[in-house]
Amino acid sequence: MKVILIAFGCNPEQGSESAVGWTMAFLLAQRHQVRVVTQECNRSAIARFEFGGEIQKNLTFYYVGSAARAYQNRMVARIMSWVSYKRWLTQVQDEFAQILRKEKPDLIHHVTIATWRVGIPWMGFGTPVVWGPLGGAAKFPLRFLGGLSFSGGSFEIVRNLGTYVGRMLPSVIKSCRSAVAIICANGLDAEFLDQIRGQKKGLYVLSSAHFSVKEVKRFEKAGERREPYAPLQAFAGGICIGSKGIRFALEALALARQKGTRVEFTVASYGPELNFLKHITRKLKLCDQVLFHDGFRGEAYDTALGKSHVFLLPSFREGSPRTILEAMLAGVVPVVCKASAQGEIVDAKVGFAISISSCHELVRGLADALILLDHDRELLQSMSRAARSKVSENYSEKSFLTKIESIYQETLLCKGSKR
């Protein structure tokens, strides 16, 4: 099968959207001819990557457009990234018809940016379009705004408004209804896009997070270093924004301490909310329990997970929460919010998904989970094993590729039925 992959982000040396695009291209090229359309700024990193023979034969890259300036302010950066993305889509259209005539693909798969908020222009070329995995439907609950910094709260308000307005944009509606298949990052996104699309047919749920056999062994090995009866260690990772809920994790640590349970907490993160969280840490007198780190890489990351017992991240919205899944694969027990993707992943066998009915209930629930895990180390070890098994069984590279192939086949059958 020949696939044109639209990947605004596609870089083997970066994370986030770039990692999603690159991983998808590399994975699909194991079985298909893949023609990747991406930004010019990704060329040098891709050129440095050493391919295997068969994959190199199956991968061809088309580079269009230039890099955009990065902005420090989170809200401005997000807005400008979408502006840059829309501009890039327009640039690509000028060359896309020519690429289609040359390649004659079986289908088009648009993978990044993985948001439904910007419509895509590939529907009028006569080739079936697969879009996703898409995320971004989750909204920040306004009753928790008091727990964020002013800038963090402002961003979440603007984002919630953007969700309300975005679903009514003609380009978004057209894209959702015209794509033959839409892959949704989680169940919440599927429900949301069903409302725009007007039908469940062609909607699939599949997280973009998946792990190769090598990665599974790597994280499982990291977990083997853990001392199950050592003083309880909690860990959080990922970009530091208000929606990650770390403020409430800090309050839970303070409450647990009042009840006699001390938990060491490493926050391996960077971002606009960091100074605010450091202020809250001082206010709660937790400086001797909380370590802020700008992020671990490679072996240092594995070591940090191997020392940790609990992944404490009460995030209110996640698309495909790879960081949580990596921790679970290393046997770190997740303590999260019962919201968005993480609320769907974490069940009572593998960890704790805490109700978000109110700030008080969330903080108390997080603290109670920490206290229970500290006192019942048999339960901690049982959940650790279950978390590791769940991810290795349900998020393998093989199962991901099998699901993608099934979606492709159904897409082509749908195309044939319309002839």
Residue pairs with C-beta under 8 A, 6 or more apart in sequence:
1 31
1 32
1 33
1 106
1 107
1 408
2 32
2 33
2 34
2 35
2 103
2 104
2 105
2 106
3 28
3 32
3 33
3 34
3 35
3 105
3 106
3 107
3 108
3 109
3 408
4 35
4 36
4 37
4 99
4 100
4 103
4 105
4 107
4 108
4 109
4 127
5 21
5 24
5 25
5 28
5 34
5 35
5 36
5 37
5 109
5 111
6 37
6 92
6 108
6 109
6 110
6 111
6 112
6 120
6 122
7 21
7 22
7 24
7 25
7 36
7 37
7 38
7 111
7 112
8 17
8 21
8 38
8 39
8 85
8 88
8 89
8 112
8 113
9 16
9 17
9 18
9 19
9 20
9 21
9 22
9 38
9 39
9 42
9 112
9 113
10 18
10 21
10 22
10 25
10 36
10 38
10 39
10 42
10 46
10 112
11 18
11 19
11 21
11 22
11 42
11 45
11 46
12 22
12 26
12 45
12 46
12 48
12 49
13 45
13 48
14 45
17 112
17 113
17 114
18 42
18 112
20 111
20 112
20 114
20 208
20 320
21 36
21 38
21 111
21 112
22 46
23 208
23 210
24 109
24 111
24 208
25 34
25 36
25 59
26 55
26 59
27 397
27 400
27 401
28 34
28 109
28 401
28 404
29 55
29 58
29 59
30 54
30 55
30 58
30 401
31 401
31 405
32 58
33 58
33 60
34 58
34 59
34 60
35 60
35 61
35 62
35 99
35 103
35 105
36 59
36 60
36 61
36 62
37 62
37 64
37 92
37 96
37 99
38 61
38 62
38 63
38 64
39 63
39 64
39 65
39 66
39 67
39 88
40 63
40 64
40 65
40 66
40 67
41 66
41 67
42 63
43 61
43 63
46 61
51 59
62 95
62 99
64 88
64 91
64 92
64 95
65 87
65 88
65 91
65 92
68 80
68 81
68 84
69 80
70 77
71 77
71 80
73 151
73 272
74 151
74 155
74 241
74 271
74 272
75 151
75 154
75 155
75 158
78 155
78 159
81 113
82 113
82 115
82 117
82 118
85 113
85 118
86 118
89 118
89 120
89 121
90 121
93 121
96 122
96 125
97 125
100 125
100 127
105 127
106 127
106 128
106 408
106 412
107 127
107 128
107 129
107 130
107 180
107 408
107 411
107 412
107 415
108 122
108 125
108 127
108 128
108 129
108 130
109 129
109 130
109 131
110 120
110 122
110 129
110 130
110 131
110 132
111 132
111 133
111 208
114 132
114 133
114 134
114 135
114 136
114 185
114 208
114 319
115 134
115 135
115 136
116 134
116 136
116 137
116 166
116 172
116 175
116 176
116 189
116 192
116 193
116 196
117 136
117 162
117 163
117 166
117 172
118 171
118 172
119 169
119 170
119 171
119 172
119 174
119 175
120 129
120 131
120 175
120 179
122 129
123 129
123 174
123 175
123 178
123 179
128 180
128 181
128 411
128 412
128 414
128 415
129 178
129 179
129 180
129 181
130 179
130 180
130 181
130 182
130 183
130 407
130 408
130 411
131 175
131 179
131 181
131 182
131 183
132 181
132 182
132 183
132 184
132 185
132 204
132 206
133 183
133 184
133 185
133 206
133 207
133 208
133 319
133 320
134 182
134 183
134 184
134 185
134 189
134 193
135 184
135 185
135 186
135 189
135 318
135 319
135 320
135 341
136 163
136 189
136 319
137 163
137 188
137 189
137 191
137 192
137 193
138 188
138 189
138 316
138 317
138 318
138 339
138 340
138 341
139 159
139 160
139 163
139 317
140 156
140 159
140 160
140 242
140 243
140 316
140 317
141 316
141 339
141 356
142 157
142 160
143 358
143 359
144 245
144 248
144 316
144 356
144 359
144 362
145 153
145 156
145 157
146 153
146 359
147 242
147 245
147 247
147 248
147 359
148 156
148 242
148 247
148 273
148 276
149 242
149 272
149 273
149 276
151 272
152 241
152 242
152 243
152 272
152 273
152 276
153 242
155 241
155 242
156 242
156 243
166 172
167 173
167 192
167 195
167 196
172 196
173 196
176 182
176 193
176 196
176 197
177 196
177 197
177 198
179 202
180 202
180 411
180 414
180 415
181 202
181 203
181 204
181 407
181 410
181 411
181 414
182 193
182 197
182 202
182 203
182 204
183 204
183 205
183 206
183 407
184 190
184 193
184 203
184 204
184 205
184 206
185 205
185 206
185 207
185 208
185 319
185 320
185 341
186 205
186 207
186 318
186 319
186 320
186 340
186 341
186 344
187 205
187 344
188 340
188 341
188 344
189 205
189 319
190 203
190 204
190 205
193 203
194 200
194 203
197 203
202 414
204 403
204 407
206 400
206 403
206 404
206 407
207 320
207 341
207 395
208 319
208 320
208 322
209 320
209 321
209 322
209 325
209 395
210 395
210 396
210 397
210 399
210 400
211 219
211 325
211 329
211 391
211 392
211 395
211 396
211 397
212 397
213 396
213 397
215 329
215 397
216 329
216 392
216 396
218 302
219 302
219 305
219 326
219 329
219 330
220 329
220 330
220 331
220 388
220 392
221 302
222 302
222 303
222 305
222 306
222 330
223 305
223 306
223 329
223 330
223 331
223 332
223 384
223 388
224 306
225 303
225 306
225 307
226 306
226 307
226 308
226 309
226 331
226 384
228 309
228 377
228 380
228 381
228 384
229 377
230 307
230 309
231 262
231 264
232 261
232 262
232 263
232 264
232 309
232 310
232 370
232 373
232 374
233 263
233 264
233 265
233 266
233 307
233 308
233 309
233 310
234 249
234 253
234 263
234 264
234 265
234 266
234 308
234 309
234 310
234 311
234 312
234 335
234 370
235 265
235 266
235 268
235 304
235 305
235 308
235 310
235 311
235 312
235 327
235 332
236 244
236 246
236 249
236 265
236 266
236 267
236 268
236 269
236 311
236 312
236 313
237 268
237 269
237 295
237 296
237 313
237 323
237 327
238 244
238 269
238 313
238 315
238 323
239 269
239 270
239 271
240 246
240 267
240 269
240 270
240 271
240 272
240 273
240 274
240 277
241 271
241 272
241 273
242 273
243 315
243 316
243 317
244 269
244 273
244 313
244 314
244 315
244 316
245 313
245 314
245 315
245 316
245 337
245 362
246 267
246 269
246 273
246 277
246 313
246 314
247 273
247 276
247 277
247 280
248 314
248 359
248 362
248 363
248 366
249 265
249 312
249 313
249 314
249 366
250 265
250 277
250 280
250 281
250 284
250 286
250 290
251 280
251 284
251 363
252 312
252 314
252 363
252 364
252 366
252 367
252 370
253 263
253 265
253 284
253 286
253 289
253 290
253 367
253 370
254 284
254 285
254 286
255 363
255 364
255 367
256 262
256 263
256 367
256 370
256 371
256 374
257 263
257 286
257 289
259 367
259 371
261 370
261 371
261 374
261 375
262 289
263 289
263 310
263 312
263 370
263 374
264 289
264 290
264 291
265 286
265 289
265 290
265 291
265 312
266 290
266 291
266 293
266 304
266 308
267 277
267 290
267 291
267 292
267 293
268 293
268 294
268 295
268 296
268 301
268 304
269 292
269 293
269 294
269 295
270 294
270 295
274 292
277 292
278 292
281 287
281 290
281 292
296 303
296 304
302 330
305 326
305 327
305 330
305 332
306 330
308 327
308 330
308 332
309 332
309 333
309 373
309 380
309 384
310 332
310 333
310 334
310 335
310 370
310 373
311 324
311 327
311 328
311 332
311 333
311 334
311 335
311 336
311 351
312 335
312 366
312 370
313 323
313 324
313 334
313 335
313 336
313 342
314 335
314 336
314 337
314 354
314 362
314 366
315 321
315 336
315 337
315 339
315 340
315 342
316 337
316 339
316 340
316 356
317 339
317 340
318 324
318 340
318 341
318 342
319 340
319 341
320 341
321 341
321 342
321 345
324 334
324 336
324 342
324 345
324 346
325 345
325 391
325 395
327 334
328 334
328 350
328 351
328 387
328 388
328 390
328 391
329 387
329 388
329 391
329 392
329 395
330 388
331 384
331 385
331 387
331 388
332 384
332 387
333 350
333 351
333 352
333 373
333 380
333 383
333 384
333 387
334 342
334 345
334 346
334 350
334 351
334 352
334 387
335 351
335 352
335 354
335 366
335 369
335 370
335 373
336 342
336 343
336 346
336 351
336 352
336 353
336 354
337 343
337 353
337 354
337 356
337 362
338 346
338 353
338 354
338 355
338 356
339 356
342 353
343 353
345 390
346 352
346 353
347 353
349 383
349 386
349 390
350 383
350 386
350 387
350 390
351 383
351 387
352 365
352 366
352 369
354 361
354 362
354 365
354 366
354 369
355 361
355 362
355 365
356 362
372 379
373 379
373 380
373 383
